[in-house]
Amino acid sequence: METKKQAYISGALTSVWERLKLKVFYEEIGASCESRGIFPYVPHKYKSLDTNPDISVEEMYHSNMEQVDKSNLMIAYVGTPSQGTGMEIERANKNGIKVIILSEKDKSVSRMVKGCPAVIKHIVFTDFSDAKKQLDQALEELIAENKI
């Protein structure tokens, strides 16, 4: 029996001015995964301060890291700096989990993130529609090559 594949969808949500737009973007990334038989773990859909205002910071940390550990792939939006996303990328690296990063072409991305050995692809996009198109192609290639 084949093990269900999981992708952890990571990206900034704290202190961002386009929070709702980013949530939709993360959910669209999740939909791209799901349409290919990969379960998308989109953290704000499961453990969110919006829906669980009493969740402790410790519980949030452990829950997210547990989901990273269960994943076969991480897809991380890095166009907006996020300490949490950086921590999740390094956790994926530590556990041998492949990471795809995405950012707008006019955004500067940390050299530490771009140089992380887990990062197998950096999708540089013009808008969210372009990002989704490039991600769909990358996912198809990874699946065809049995890399996830």
Secondary structure in CASP SS format (residue, H / E / C, confidence):
PFRMAT SS
TARGET T0000
AUTHOR 0000-0000-0000
METHOD secondary structure of the structure
MODEL  1
M C 1.00
E C 1.00
T C 1.00
K C 1.00
K E 1.00
Q E 1.00
A E 1.00
Y E 1.00
I E 1.00
S E 1.00
G E 1.00
A C 1.00
L C 1.00
T C 1.00
S C 1.00
V C 1.00
W C 1.00
E C 1.00
R H 1.00
L H 1.00
K H 1.00
L H 1.00
K H 1.00
V H 1.00
F H 1.00
Y H 1.00
E H 1.00
E H 1.00
I H 1.00
G H 1.00
A H 1.00
S H 1.00
C H 1.00
E H 1.00
S C 1.00
R C 1.00
G C 1.00
I E 1.00
F E 1.00
P E 1.00
Y E 1.00
V C 1.00
P H 1.00
H H 1.00
K H 1.00
Y H 1.00
K C 1.00
S C 1.00
L C 1.00
D C 1.00
T C 1.00
N C 1.00
P C 1.00
D C 1.00
I C 1.00
S C 1.00
V H 1.00
E H 1.00
E H 1.00
M H 1.00
Y H 1.00
H H 1.00
S H 1.00
N H 1.00
M H 1.00
E H 1.00
Q H 1.00
V H 1.00
D H 1.00
K H 1.00
S C 1.00
N C 1.00
L E 1.00
M E 1.00
I E 1.00
A E 1.00
Y E 1.00
V C 1.00
G C 1.00
T C 1.00
P C 1.00
S C 1.00
Q H 1.00
G H 1.00
T H 1.00
G H 1.00
M H 1.00
E H 1.00
I H 1.00
E H 1.00
R H 1.00
A H 1.00
N H 1.00
K H 1.00
N C 1.00
G C 1.00
I C 1.00
K E 1.00
V E 1.00
I E 1.00
I E 1.00
L E 1.00
S E 1.00
E E 1.00
K C 1.00
D C 1.00
K C 1.00
S C 1.00
V C 1.00
S C 1.00
R H 1.00
M H 1.00
V H 1.00
K H 1.00
G H 1.00
C C 1.00
P C 1.00
A C 1.00
V E 1.00
I E 1.00
K E 1.00
H E 1.00
I E 1.00
V E 1.00
F E 1.00
T C 1.00
D C 1.00
F H 1.00
S H 1.00
D H 1.00
A H 1.00
K H 1.00
K H 1.00
Q H 1.00
L H 1.00
D H 1.00
Q H 1.00
A H 1.00
L H 1.00
E H 1.00
E H 1.00
L H 1.00
I H 1.00
A H 1.00
E C 1.00
N C 1.00
K C 1.00
I C 1.00
END
